[in-house]
Amino acid sequence: MPKESLTIKIESEVFEWLKDSSGWNNEELAKRLKTSVETIKKFETGEKDPSLRQLRELSTIFKRPIASFFLSKPKLEKPKPKDYRLIPEKENQFDKKTLLVLRKSRHLQQVAKELSININYKIDSKLKRGKISEKPEIIAKYYRDLVQLSEEKQIKFKNPYELFHYLRDVLEELNIYVFQFSMPVEDARGFVFVDDTPYIIVVNTADSIEARLFSLMHEFAHILLGESVIDMPDPFLSSRSQIEKWCNEFSASFLLPKNIAIKLFDLYKDNLTEKSTLKTLSNRYKVSKAMLLVNMNRLNYISTNDLNAIINIKPKVKKEGKSKGGVGIPSDKKRLSEMGNKFISLVANNFDKEKITYTDALNYLSIKSKKFNKLLSQAKK
């Protein structure tokens, strides 16, 4: 007689929650499990139980621990951020990779909160809030002065990566964690959580570094307005949302204040939109050519028709994950880029004070033991 396959009972509402929160549909699951759509529907209703092999496969597909399938009811999770992507056909519908990044970032937010409490670190951010009725350039100037980003300092940075790291550090000093993960750029370029502390900003590593700089300050603007959102910051888009427009103007004003922009545009007014001019200004101030063009249009240096005529120079999507020669980025460098100094140092301090175990620390940082000390040495200042 053939040996009967062990089956596992899963509550129907738990199965549906795990499926929906991972972004999979019945057809995709049936194909992956090499079964029928009807079988998947029976898993949902509880009429049929998956085999142990299928359960393990589902755990891999949903990127959830096997223990999740044994819950008596769905785990209570915080809501997704408000969808400001303004794509009607995709409202509140996200790519599987984006959903995973949302879940991962929520988890890191909770870990940061617990680890901060362990060692009596403050988790709130004392910020001067913004209002939609206020001029974004005024709030941007306040924060540019606060973080001591002078024109001279901005010019001295060797490249936009240095400016990004500087701004990431100063935001983290304000108790805002900045994470970087890869998502499909056409699905989301950034999001922010302000419905719990510490506040979290996430930007998309699939974007160019200049685009990430714009997204970083755009998402910071959402924190100042006090709303958790997911969006697609883009200086070219004249947003239908007043809030998105406000955040775009904040980011543009922070990265290239009006007084600096006017001085530059007057200086180069005879060849303002030439490639050589745009390249020079982009390299000097570490901002995208797209943002320069939008500022030129906003300050009436070029017409909207001129802007539309050269709109195709938008920054290219960055291909990440491989270095020269096809070798993967070392895991310690990748984790430092993803999680940042503040989070890694928080884990390290908890480990040093014996508030967490070695295994806990490895799990929180998603790092193997042989890279642990190297990662901590890079993060600690």
C-alpha positions as a Markdown table, in Angstrom:
| # | Residue | x | y | z |
|---|---|---|---|---|
| 1 | Met | 0.0 | 0.0 | 0.0 |
| 2 | Pro | 1.3 | 3.5 | -0.8 |
| 3 | Lys | 2.2 | 5.5 | 2.3 |
| 4 | Glu | -0.4 | 8.2 | 3.2 |
| 5 | Ser | 0.9 | 11.7 | 3.0 |
| 6 | Leu | 0.8 | 13.7 | 6.3 |
| 7 | Thr | -1.6 | 16.6 | 6.1 |
| 8 | Ile | -1.6 | 19.8 | 8.2 |
| 9 | Lys | -4.8 | 21.5 | 9.4 |
| 10 | Ile | -4.7 | 25.3 | 8.7 |
| 11 | Glu | -7.5 | 27.6 | 9.7 |
| 12 | Ser | -9.1 | 28.9 | 6.6 |
| 13 | Glu | -8.9 | 32.6 | 7.6 |
| 14 | Val | -5.3 | 32.2 | 8.5 |
| 15 | Phe | -4.5 | 30.7 | 5.1 |
| 16 | Glu | -6.4 | 33.5 | 3.3 |
| 17 | Trp | -4.5 | 36.1 | 5.4 |
| 18 | Leu | -1.1 | 34.6 | 4.6 |
| 19 | Lys | -1.9 | 34.4 | 0.9 |
| 20 | Asp | -3.3 | 37.9 | 0.6 |
| 21 | Ser | -0.6 | 39.6 | 2.7 |
| 22 | Ser | 2.0 | 38.0 | 0.4 |
| 23 | Gly | 0.4 | 39.1 | -2.8 |
| 24 | Trp | -0.2 | 35.7 | -4.3 |
| 25 | Asn | -3.4 | 34.7 | -6.2 |
| 26 | Asn | -4.9 | 31.2 | -6.6 |
| 27 | Glu | -3.6 | 30.7 | -10.1 |
| 28 | Glu | 0.0 | 31.5 | -9.2 |
| 29 | Leu | -0.1 | 29.3 | -6.1 |
| 30 | Ala | -1.6 | 26.4 | -8.1 |
| 31 | Lys | 1.2 | 26.6 | -10.7 |
| 32 | Arg | 3.9 | 26.8 | -8.0 |
| 33 | Leu | 2.5 | 23.9 | -6.0 |
| 34 | Lys | 1.8 | 21.9 | -9.2 |
| 35 | Thr | -1.8 | 21.4 | -8.2 |
| 36 | Ser | -5.2 | 22.8 | -9.3 |
| 37 | Val | -6.9 | 26.1 | -8.6 |
| 38 | Glu | -9.7 | 24.1 | -7.1 |
| 39 | Thr | -7.3 | 22.6 | -4.5 |
| 40 | Ile | -6.1 | 26.0 | -3.5 |
| 41 | Lys | -9.7 | 27.2 | -3.1 |
| 42 | Lys | -10.3 | 24.2 | -0.8 |
| 43 | Phe | -7.3 | 25.1 | 1.3 |
| 44 | Glu | -8.9 | 28.6 | 1.7 |
| 45 | Thr | -12.3 | 27.1 | 2.8 |
| 46 | Gly | -10.8 | 24.4 | 5.0 |
| 47 | Glu | -12.3 | 21.6 | 2.9 |
| 48 | Lys | -8.8 | 20.3 | 2.3 |
| 49 | Asp | -5.5 | 20.3 | 4.2 |
| 50 | Pro | -2.1 | 20.8 | 2.5 |
| 51 | Ser | 0.5 | 18.1 | 2.9 |
| 52 | Leu | 3.6 | 18.7 | 4.9 |
| 53 | Arg | 5.6 | 19.1 | 1.7 |
| 54 | Gln | 3.1 | 21.7 | 0.4 |
| 55 | Leu | 3.2 | 23.5 | 3.8 |
| 56 | Arg | 6.9 | 23.8 | 3.6 |
| 57 | Glu | 6.6 | 25.1 | 0.1 |
| 58 | Leu | 3.9 | 27.6 | 1.1 |
| 59 | Ser | 6.2 | 28.8 | 3.9 |
| 60 | Thr | 8.9 | 29.6 | 1.3 |
| 61 | Ile | 6.4 | 31.2 | -1.1 |
| 62 | Phe | 4.8 | 33.4 | 1.5 |
| 63 | Lys | 8.2 | 34.1 | 3.2 |
| 64 | Arg | 6.6 | 33.3 | 6.5 |
| 65 | Pro | 7.8 | 30.9 | 9.3 |
| 66 | Ile | 6.0 | 27.6 | 9.4 |
| 67 | Ala | 4.7 | 28.5 | 12.9 |
| 68 | Ser | 2.5 | 31.2 | 11.1 |
| 69 | Phe | 0.4 | 28.4 | 9.6 |
| 70 | Phe | -0.5 | 27.0 | 13.0 |
| 71 | Leu | -2.1 | 30.2 | 14.4 |
| 72 | Ser | -5.7 | 30.0 | 15.4 |
| 73 | Lys | -6.5 | 33.3 | 13.8 |
| 74 | Pro | -4.7 | 35.9 | 11.7 |
| 75 | Lys | -2.0 | 37.9 | 13.5 |
| 76 | Leu | -3.1 | 41.5 | 14.1 |
| 77 | Glu | -0.9 | 43.7 | 12.0 |
| 78 | Lys | -0.7 | 47.5 | 11.6 |
| 79 | Pro | -2.4 | 48.8 | 8.5 |
| 80 | Lys | -0.5 | 49.5 | 5.3 |
| 81 | Pro | 0.5 | 53.1 | 4.7 |
| 82 | Lys | -1.9 | 55.3 | 2.8 |
| 83 | Asp | -1.5 | 54.8 | -1.0 |
| 84 | Tyr | -0.4 | 58.0 | -2.6 |
| 85 | Arg | 1.0 | 56.5 | -5.7 |
| 86 | Leu | -2.1 | 57.8 | -7.5 |
| 87 | Ile | -2.4 | 54.8 | -9.9 |
| 88 | Pro | -6.1 | 54.2 | -10.0 |
| 89 | Glu | -5.9 | 50.6 | -11.3 |
| 90 | Lys | -3.4 | 49.6 | -8.6 |
| 91 | Glu | -4.8 | 51.4 | -5.6 |
| 92 | Asn | -3.8 | 49.4 | -2.5 |
| 93 | Gln | -2.5 | 46.6 | -4.7 |
| 94 | Phe | 1.2 | 46.0 | -4.5 |
| 95 | Asp | 3.9 | 43.8 | -6.0 |
| 96 | Lys | 4.9 | 40.8 | -3.9 |
| 97 | Lys | 8.4 | 42.3 | -3.4 |
| 98 | Thr | 6.9 | 45.6 | -2.1 |
| 99 | Leu | 4.6 | 43.7 | 0.3 |
| 100 | Leu | 7.6 | 41.8 | 1.7 |
| 101 | Val | 9.6 | 45.1 | 2.2 |
| 102 | Leu | 6.6 | 46.6 | 3.9 |
| 103 | Arg | 6.4 | 43.6 | 6.3 |
| 104 | Lys | 10.1 | 43.6 | 6.9 |
| 105 | Ser | 10.2 | 47.3 | 7.6 |
| 106 | Arg | 7.3 | 46.9 | 10.1 |
| 107 | His | 9.3 | 44.1 | 11.8 |
| 108 | Leu | 12.4 | 46.2 | 12.0 |
| 109 | Gln | 10.4 | 49.1 | 13.5 |
| 110 | Gln | 9.1 | 46.9 | 16.2 |
| 111 | Val | 12.6 | 45.4 | 16.9 |
| 112 | Ala | 14.0 | 48.9 | 17.1 |
| 113 | Lys | 11.4 | 49.9 | 19.6 |
| 114 | Glu | 11.9 | 46.9 | 21.8 |
| 115 | Leu | 15.7 | 47.2 | 21.7 |
| 116 | Ser | 15.6 | 50.9 | 22.5 |
| 117 | Ile | 13.4 | 50.2 | 25.5 |
| 118 | Asn | 15.9 | 47.5 | 26.6 |
| 119 | Ile | 18.6 | 50.1 | 27.1 |
| 120 | Asn | 16.6 | 53.1 | 27.9 |
| 121 | Tyr | 17.0 | 54.9 | 24.5 |
| 122 | Lys | 14.5 | 57.5 | 23.5 |
| 123 | Ile | 12.3 | 56.5 | 20.6 |
| 124 | Asp | 10.4 | 59.7 | 19.9 |
| 125 | Ser | 11.4 | 62.4 | 17.5 |
| 126 | Lys | 11.1 | 66.0 | 18.6 |
| 127 | Leu | 10.4 | 67.7 | 15.3 |
| 128 | Lys | 9.0 | 71.0 | 14.2 |
| 129 | Arg | 5.9 | 69.9 | 12.3 |
| 130 | Gly | 4.8 | 71.2 | 9.0 |
| 131 | Lys | 1.3 | 72.1 | 7.8 |
| 132 | Ile | -0.1 | 71.9 | 4.3 |
| 133 | Ser | -1.0 | 75.6 | 4.7 |
| 134 | Glu | 2.6 | 76.6 | 5.2 |
| 135 | Lys | 5.1 | 77.2 | 2.5 |
| 136 | Pro | 7.2 | 74.1 | 2.1 |
| 137 | Glu | 10.3 | 76.1 | 1.2 |
| 138 | Ile | 10.2 | 77.9 | 4.6 |
| 139 | Ile | 10.1 | 74.5 | 6.5 |
| 140 | Ala | 12.8 | 73.2 | 4.2 |
| 141 | Lys | 15.1 | 76.1 | 5.0 |
| 142 | Tyr | 14.5 | 75.6 | 8.7 |
| 143 | Tyr | 15.6 | 71.9 | 8.5 |
| 144 | Arg | 18.5 | 72.7 | 6.1 |
| 145 | Asp | 19.8 | 75.1 | 8.6 |
| 146 | Leu | 19.2 | 72.7 | 11.5 |
| 147 | Val | 21.2 | 69.9 | 9.9 |
| 148 | Gln | 23.9 | 72.5 | 8.9 |
| 149 | Leu | 23.8 | 71.8 | 5.2 |
| 150 | Ser | 25.4 | 74.9 | 3.7 |
| 151 | Glu | 25.9 | 75.4 | 0.0 |
| 152 | Glu | 29.7 | 75.0 | 0.6 |
| 153 | Lys | 29.3 | 71.7 | 2.4 |
| 154 | Gln | 26.9 | 70.4 | -0.3 |
| 155 | Ile | 29.5 | 71.2 | -3.0 |
| 156 | Lys | 32.3 | 69.6 | -1.1 |
| 157 | Phe | 30.7 | 66.2 | -1.1 |
| 158 | Lys | 32.5 | 64.1 | -3.7 |
| 159 | Asn | 29.3 | 62.4 | -5.0 |
| 160 | Pro | 25.6 | 62.0 | -4.3 |
| 161 | Tyr | 26.3 | 58.9 | -2.1 |
| 162 | Glu | 28.2 | 61.1 | 0.3 |
| 163 | Leu | 25.3 | 63.5 | 0.5 |
| 164 | Phe | 22.9 | 60.7 | 1.0 |
| 165 | His | 25.0 | 59.2 | 3.9 |
| 166 | Tyr | 25.2 | 62.6 | 5.5 |
| 167 | Leu | 21.5 | 63.2 | 5.4 |
| 168 | Arg | 20.8 | 59.7 | 6.5 |
| 169 | Asp | 23.0 | 60.2 | 9.5 |
| 170 | Val | 21.4 | 63.5 | 10.5 |
| 171 | Leu | 17.9 | 62.1 | 10.2 |
| 172 | Glu | 19.0 | 59.1 | 12.3 |
| 173 | Glu | 20.2 | 61.6 | 14.9 |
| 174 | Leu | 16.6 | 62.9 | 14.9 |
| 175 | Asn | 15.5 | 59.4 | 15.8 |
| 176 | Ile | 14.3 | 58.5 | 12.4 |
| 177 | Tyr | 15.5 | 55.2 | 11.0 |
| 178 | Val | 16.3 | 55.1 | 7.3 |
| 179 | Phe | 16.2 | 51.8 | 5.6 |
| 180 | Gln | 17.0 | 50.9 | 1.9 |
| 181 | Phe | 15.5 | 47.9 | 0.2 |
| 182 | Ser | 14.9 | 47.0 | -3.4 |
| 183 | Met | 11.4 | 47.1 | -4.8 |
| 184 | Pro | 10.0 | 47.5 | -8.4 |
| 185 | Val | 10.4 | 51.2 | -9.1 |
| 186 | Glu | 7.1 | 51.2 | -11.0 |
| 187 | Asp | 5.4 | 50.0 | -7.9 |
| 188 | Ala | 6.9 | 52.2 | -5.2 |
| 189 | Arg | 9.9 | 54.5 | -4.7 |
| 190 | Gly | 9.5 | 55.0 | -0.9 |
| 191 | Phe | 7.3 | 54.9 | 2.1 |
| 192 | Val | 7.1 | 56.1 | 5.7 |
| 193 | Phe | 5.7 | 54.9 | 9.0 |
| 194 | Val | 4.7 | 57.5 | 11.5 |
| 195 | Asp | 1.8 | 55.6 | 13.3 |
| 196 | Asp | 4.3 | 54.2 | 15.8 |
| 197 | Thr | 7.7 | 55.1 | 17.1 |
| 198 | Pro | 10.5 | 55.1 | 16.1 |
| 199 | Tyr | 9.6 | 56.7 | 12.8 |
| 200 | Ile | 10.7 | 54.8 | 9.7 |
| 201 | Ile | 11.7 | 56.0 | 6.2 |
| 202 | Val | 12.3 | 53.4 | 3.4 |
| 203 | Val | 13.7 | 54.3 | 0.0 |
| 204 | Asn | 14.2 | 52.1 | -3.0 |
| 205 | Thr | 17.7 | 50.8 | -3.9 |
| 206 | Ala | 16.5 | 50.0 | -7.4 |
| 207 | Asp | 16.4 | 53.8 | -7.9 |
| 208 | Ser | 19.4 | 56.0 | -8.9 |
| 209 | Ile | 21.1 | 57.6 | -6.0 |
| 210 | Glu | 19.9 | 61.1 | -7.0 |
| 211 | Ala | 16.3 | 59.8 | -7.1 |
| 212 | Arg | 16.8 | 58.2 | -3.6 |
| 213 | Leu | 18.0 | 61.6 | -2.3 |
| 214 | Phe | 14.8 | 63.2 | -3.6 |
| 215 | Ser | 12.7 | 60.4 | -2.1 |
| 216 | Leu | 14.5 | 60.6 | 1.2 |
| 217 | Met | 13.6 | 64.2 | 1.8 |
| 218 | His | 10.1 | 63.8 | 0.2 |
| 219 | Glu | 9.4 | 61.0 | 2.8 |
| 220 | Phe | 10.8 | 63.2 | 5.6 |
| 221 | Ala | 8.3 | 65.8 | 4.6 |
| 222 | His | 5.5 | 63.2 | 5.1 |
| 223 | Ile | 6.8 | 62.7 | 8.6 |
| 224 | Leu | 6.6 | 66.4 | 9.2 |
| 225 | Leu | 2.9 | 66.3 | 8.0 |
| 226 | Gly | 2.3 | 63.2 | 10.3 |
| 227 | Glu | 1.0 | 60.7 | 7.8 |
| 228 | Ser | 2.1 | 57.1 | 7.0 |
| 229 | Val | 2.2 | 56.8 | 3.2 |
| 230 | Ile | 3.6 | 54.9 | 0.3 |
| 231 | Asp | 4.3 | 56.8 | -2.9 |
| 232 | Met | 6.4 | 57.4 | -6.0 |
| 233 | Pro | 8.2 | 60.7 | -5.5 |
| 234 | Asp | 9.1 | 62.2 | -8.8 |
| 235 | Pro | 10.0 | 65.9 | -9.5 |
| 236 | Phe | 8.5 | 65.6 | -13.0 |
| 237 | Leu | 5.1 | 64.7 | -11.7 |
| 238 | Ser | 2.7 | 67.6 | -11.1 |
| 239 | Ser | 0.8 | 65.6 | -8.5 |
| 240 | Arg | -3.0 | 65.6 | -8.3 |
| 241 | Ser | -2.5 | 65.4 | -4.5 |
| 242 | Gln | -1.8 | 68.6 | -2.7 |
| 243 | Ile | 0.1 | 66.7 | 0.0 |
| 244 | Glu | 2.3 | 65.0 | -2.6 |
| 245 | Lys | 2.9 | 68.4 | -4.3 |
| 246 | Trp | 3.8 | 69.9 | -0.9 |
| 247 | Cys | 6.3 | 67.1 | -0.2 |
| 248 | Asn | 7.8 | 67.4 | -3.7 |
| 249 | Glu | 8.3 | 71.1 | -3.2 |
| 250 | Phe | 9.8 | 70.5 | 0.3 |
| 251 | Ser | 12.3 | 68.0 | -1.1 |
| 252 | Ala | 13.3 | 70.3 | -4.1 |
| 253 | Ser | 13.6 | 73.3 | -1.8 |
| 254 | Phe | 15.7 | 71.4 | 0.7 |
| 255 | Leu | 18.1 | 69.9 | -1.9 |
| 256 | Leu | 18.4 | 73.1 | -4.0 |
| 257 | Pro | 17.1 | 76.2 | -2.2 |
| 258 | Lys | 15.4 | 79.0 | -4.3 |
| 259 | Asn | 18.2 | 81.5 | -3.7 |
| 260 | Ile | 20.9 | 79.1 | -4.8 |
| 261 | Ala | 18.8 | 78.0 | -7.8 |
| 262 | Ile | 18.2 | 81.6 | -9.0 |
| 263 | Lys | 21.9 | 82.4 | -8.7 |
| 264 | Leu | 22.9 | 79.3 | -10.7 |
| 265 | Phe | 20.2 | 79.7 | -13.4 |
| 266 | Asp | 21.1 | 83.4 | -13.9 |
| 267 | Leu | 24.8 | 82.4 | -14.3 |
| 268 | Tyr | 24.0 | 79.8 | -16.9 |
| 269 | Lys | 21.0 | 81.4 | -18.5 |
| 270 | Asp | 22.5 | 81.4 | -22.0 |
| 271 | Asn | 22.9 | 77.6 | -22.1 |
| 272 | Leu | 20.7 | 76.5 | -19.3 |
| 273 | Thr | 19.3 | 73.3 | -20.7 |
| 274 | Glu | 22.4 | 72.1 | -22.5 |
| 275 | Lys | 23.6 | 68.7 | -21.5 |
| 276 | Ser | 27.0 | 70.1 | -20.3 |
| 277 | Thr | 25.2 | 72.7 | -18.0 |
| 278 | Leu | 22.9 | 70.1 | -16.5 |
| 279 | Lys | 25.8 | 67.7 | -16.0 |
| 280 | Thr | 27.9 | 70.4 | -14.3 |
| 281 | Leu | 25.1 | 71.5 | -12.0 |
| 282 | Ser | 24.0 | 68.0 | -11.2 |
| 283 | Asn | 27.6 | 66.9 | -10.3 |
| 284 | Arg | 28.2 | 70.1 | -8.2 |
| 285 | Tyr | 25.1 | 69.9 | -6.1 |
| 286 | Lys | 24.5 | 66.1 | -6.2 |
| 287 | Val | 20.9 | 66.4 | -7.5 |
| 288 | Ser | 19.2 | 64.9 | -10.5 |
| 289 | Lys | 19.0 | 66.6 | -13.9 |
| 290 | Ala | 15.2 | 66.1 | -13.6 |
| 291 | Met | 15.0 | 68.1 | -10.4 |
| 292 | Leu | 17.1 | 70.9 | -12.0 |
| 293 | Leu | 14.8 | 71.1 | -14.9 |
| 294 | Val | 11.7 | 71.2 | -12.8 |
| 295 | Asn | 13.2 | 74.0 | -10.7 |
| 296 | Met | 14.0 | 75.9 | -13.9 |
| 297 | Asn | 10.3 | 75.6 | -14.9 |
| 298 | Arg | 9.0 | 76.4 | -11.5 |
| 299 | Leu | 11.1 | 79.6 | -11.3 |
| 300 | Asn | 10.1 | 80.5 | -14.9 |
| 301 | Tyr | 13.5 | 80.0 | -16.5 |
| 302 | Ile | 12.1 | 77.5 | -19.0 |
| 303 | Ser | 8.6 | 77.0 | -20.3 |
| 304 | Thr | 6.5 | 73.9 | -19.7 |
| 305 | Asn | 6.9 | 73.0 | -23.4 |
| 306 | Asp | 10.7 | 73.2 | -23.0 |
| 307 | Leu | 10.4 | 71.0 | -20.0 |
| 308 | Asn | 8.3 | 68.4 | -21.8 |
| 309 | Ala | 10.6 | 68.4 | -24.8 |
| 310 | Ile | 13.6 | 67.2 | -22.7 |
| 311 | Ile | 11.7 | 65.1 | -20.1 |
| 312 | Asn | 13.3 | 61.9 | -21.4 |
| 313 | Ile | 16.5 | 62.5 | -19.5 |
| 314 | Lys | 14.9 | 61.3 | -16.3 |
| 315 | Pro | 17.4 | 59.2 | -14.2 |
| 316 | Lys | 17.7 | 55.6 | -15.2 |
| 317 | Val | 16.7 | 52.8 | -12.8 |
| 318 | Lys | 19.8 | 51.5 | -11.1 |
| 319 | Lys | 20.6 | 47.8 | -11.5 |
| 320 | Glu | 21.8 | 46.6 | -8.1 |
| 321 | Gly | 23.0 | 43.5 | -6.5 |
| 322 | Lys | 26.2 | 42.8 | -8.5 |
| 323 | Ser | 29.5 | 44.4 | -8.4 |
| 324 | Lys | 32.0 | 44.4 | -11.3 |
| 325 | Gly | 32.8 | 40.9 | -12.4 |
| 326 | Gly | 29.4 | 39.6 | -11.4 |
| 327 | Val | 30.4 | 39.0 | -7.8 |
| 328 | Gly | 27.6 | 39.7 | -5.3 |
| 329 | Ile | 27.9 | 42.6 | -2.8 |
| 330 | Pro | 29.4 | 41.3 | 0.5 |
| 331 | Ser | 26.6 | 40.7 | 3.0 |
| 332 | Asp | 28.1 | 43.0 | 5.6 |
| 333 | Lys | 28.2 | 45.9 | 3.2 |
| 334 | Lys | 24.7 | 45.1 | 2.0 |
| 335 | Arg | 23.3 | 45.0 | 5.6 |
| 336 | Leu | 25.0 | 48.3 | 6.4 |
| 337 | Ser | 23.4 | 49.9 | 3.3 |
| 338 | Glu | 20.0 | 48.4 | 4.0 |
| 339 | Met | 19.7 | 48.9 | 7.8 |
| 340 | Gly | 22.0 | 51.9 | 8.5 |
| 341 | Asn | 24.4 | 52.7 | 11.3 |
| 342 | Lys | 21.7 | 53.5 | 13.9 |
| 343 | Phe | 19.9 | 50.2 | 13.7 |
| 344 | Ile | 23.0 | 48.0 | 13.6 |
| 345 | Ser | 24.6 | 50.0 | 16.5 |
| 346 | Leu | 21.4 | 49.5 | 18.5 |
| 347 | Val | 21.6 | 45.7 | 18.0 |
| 348 | Ala | 25.3 | 45.8 | 18.9 |
| 349 | Asn | 24.7 | 47.8 | 22.1 |
| 350 | Asn | 21.9 | 45.4 | 23.2 |
| 351 | Phe | 24.3 | 42.5 | 22.6 |
| 352 | Asp | 27.1 | 44.1 | 24.5 |
| 353 | Lys | 24.8 | 44.8 | 27.4 |
| 354 | Glu | 23.6 | 41.1 | 27.3 |
| 355 | Lys | 20.1 | 42.2 | 26.6 |
| 356 | Ile | 19.9 | 39.8 | 23.6 |
| 357 | Thr | 21.7 | 36.6 | 22.7 |
| 358 | Tyr | 24.2 | 36.1 | 19.9 |
| 359 | Thr | 21.6 | 34.3 | 17.9 |
| 360 | Asp | 19.1 | 37.1 | 18.4 |
| 361 | Ala | 21.6 | 39.6 | 17.0 |
| 362 | Leu | 22.4 | 37.5 | 14.0 |
| 363 | Asn | 18.6 | 37.1 | 13.3 |
| 364 | Tyr | 17.9 | 40.8 | 13.7 |
| 365 | Leu | 20.7 | 41.7 | 11.3 |
| 366 | Ser | 20.1 | 38.8 | 8.9 |
| 367 | Ile | 23.8 | 38.1 | 8.9 |
| 368 | Lys | 25.9 | 35.0 | 9.3 |
| 369 | Ser | 28.3 | 34.6 | 12.2 |
| 370 | Lys | 31.5 | 35.0 | 10.2 |
| 371 | Lys | 30.4 | 38.5 | 9.0 |
| 372 | Phe | 29.0 | 39.6 | 12.4 |
| 373 | Asn | 32.1 | 41.4 | 13.8 |
| 374 | Lys | 33.0 | 42.9 | 10.5 |
| 375 | Leu | 29.5 | 44.4 | 10.2 |
| 376 | Leu | 29.6 | 45.8 | 13.7 |
| 377 | Ser | 33.0 | 47.4 | 13.3 |
| 378 | Gln | 31.8 | 49.2 | 10.2 |
| 379 | Ala | 28.6 | 50.5 | 11.9 |
| 380 | Lys | 30.0 | 51.7 | 15.2 |
| 381 | Lys | 31.3 | 55.2 | 15.1 |
